[in-house]
Amino acid sequence: MNYVQPIQSSGDLKQSDNIEDNVRTLAHTSAAFRQGDTGNGEATASSLSALLRRVSGTSTREIDSLIGDLRDLREKLRTDGDRIHRDIVEYAALSQQVMQLSRIISESVKSLPDSPNTEG
């Protein structure tokens, strides 16, 4: 899974150009509609409506995709956080056991009788 993406790839540039083309077309269509083409006003309004739906549909799909990506990242962070928490708890328990074992060994060594060779 690769969650890191470049800020703007060549695909993004093409999509950006496509969006800019749609905006230009929208502006051109809008200007023609404002000029009051009375003979073809309803056709212009419906084409403007279709263009608006197309432009907003693209934006909506992109936003939905980003939301999905963010949800995936949130779930990954949650699972990684849970795993790290479990690891820390296990490490603390193991550390506690090592300290107890060290204490037992130390006390056992202290209680050993003196070696007979040390009287010497």
C-alpha positions as CSV (number, residue, x, y, z in Angstrom):
1,M,0.0,0.0,0.0
2,N,1.4,3.3,-1.0
3,Y,-0.2,6.3,0.8
4,V,2.3,8.9,-0.3
5,Q,1.5,10.5,-3.6
6,P,3.3,13.3,-5.5
7,I,1.7,16.7,-5.2
8,Q,0.9,16.9,-8.9
9,S,1.5,14.1,-11.4
10,S,1.2,14.3,-15.2
11,G,-2.3,12.7,-14.8
12,D,-3.3,15.5,-12.5
13,L,-2.0,18.0,-15.0
14,K,-4.2,16.4,-17.7
15,Q,-7.2,16.4,-15.4
16,S,-6.4,20.0,-14.4
17,D,-6.3,21.0,-18.1
18,N,-9.6,19.1,-18.6
19,I,-11.2,21.0,-15.7
20,E,-9.9,24.3,-17.1
21,D,-11.3,23.5,-20.5
22,N,-14.7,22.7,-18.9
23,V,-14.5,26.1,-17.0
24,R,-13.7,27.9,-20.3
25,T,-16.6,26.2,-22.0
26,L,-18.8,27.0,-19.1
27,A,-17.8,30.6,-19.2
28,H,-18.3,30.8,-23.0
29,T,-21.7,29.1,-22.8
30,S,-22.6,31.3,-19.9
31,A,-21.7,34.4,-21.9
32,A,-23.7,33.3,-24.8
33,F,-26.7,32.6,-22.5
34,R,-26.4,36.1,-20.9
35,Q,-26.3,37.7,-24.4
36,G,-29.9,36.7,-24.6
37,D,-30.0,34.3,-27.5
38,T,-33.8,34.2,-27.4
39,G,-34.2,31.8,-30.4
40,N,-32.2,29.1,-28.8
41,G,-32.4,30.0,-25.1
42,E,-33.8,26.8,-23.8
43,A,-31.3,24.7,-25.7
44,T,-28.5,26.9,-24.3
45,A,-29.9,26.6,-20.8
46,S,-30.1,22.8,-21.0
47,S,-26.5,22.6,-22.4
48,L,-25.4,24.9,-19.6
49,S,-27.1,22.6,-17.1
50,A,-25.5,19.5,-18.6
51,L,-22.1,21.2,-18.5
52,L,-22.6,22.2,-14.9
53,R,-23.6,18.6,-14.1
54,R,-20.4,17.3,-15.8
55,V,-18.1,19.7,-14.1
56,S,-19.7,19.2,-10.7
57,G,-19.8,15.4,-11.2
58,T,-16.0,15.4,-11.8
59,S,-15.4,17.4,-8.7
60,T,-17.8,15.3,-6.6
61,R,-16.1,12.1,-7.7
62,E,-12.6,13.6,-6.9
63,I,-13.8,14.7,-3.5
64,D,-15.4,11.2,-2.8
65,S,-12.1,9.6,-3.8
66,L,-10.2,11.8,-1.4
67,I,-12.6,11.1,1.4
68,G,-12.2,7.4,0.7
69,D,-8.4,7.8,0.8
70,L,-8.6,9.7,4.1
71,R,-10.8,7.0,5.6
72,D,-8.3,4.3,4.6
73,L,-5.5,6.4,6.2
74,R,-7.5,6.8,9.4
75,E,-8.1,3.1,9.6
76,K,-4.4,2.4,9.0
77,L,-3.4,4.9,11.7
78,R,-5.9,3.3,14.1
79,T,-4.7,-0.3,13.5
80,D,-1.0,0.9,13.7
81,G,-1.8,2.7,16.9
82,D,-3.5,-0.4,18.4
83,R,-0.5,-2.5,17.4
84,I,2.0,-0.1,18.9
85,H,0.0,0.0,22.1
86,R,0.0,-3.8,22.4
87,D,3.7,-3.8,21.7
88,I,4.3,-1.3,24.5
89,V,2.2,-3.3,26.9
90,E,4.0,-6.5,26.1
91,Y,7.4,-4.7,26.4
92,A,6.4,-3.3,29.8
93,A,5.3,-6.8,31.0
94,L,8.5,-8.4,29.7
95,S,10.7,-5.6,31.4
96,Q,8.9,-6.2,34.7
97,Q,9.5,-10.0,34.4
98,V,13.2,-9.4,33.7
99,M,13.5,-7.1,36.7
100,Q,11.9,-9.8,39.0
101,L,14.2,-12.5,37.6
102,S,17.2,-10.3,38.1
103,R,16.2,-9.7,41.7
104,I,15.7,-13.4,42.3
105,I,19.1,-14.2,40.9
106,S,20.8,-11.5,42.9
107,E,19.2,-12.8,46.1
108,S,20.1,-16.4,45.3
109,V,23.7,-15.4,44.7
110,K,23.9,-13.6,48.0
111,S,22.6,-16.6,49.9
112,L,25.2,-19.0,48.5
113,P,27.7,-20.2,51.1
114,D,31.2,-18.8,50.9
115,S,33.6,-20.9,48.9
116,P,36.0,-23.1,50.9
117,N,38.9,-21.9,48.8
118,T,38.6,-18.3,49.9
119,E,39.7,-19.1,53.5
120,G,43.2,-19.6,52.5
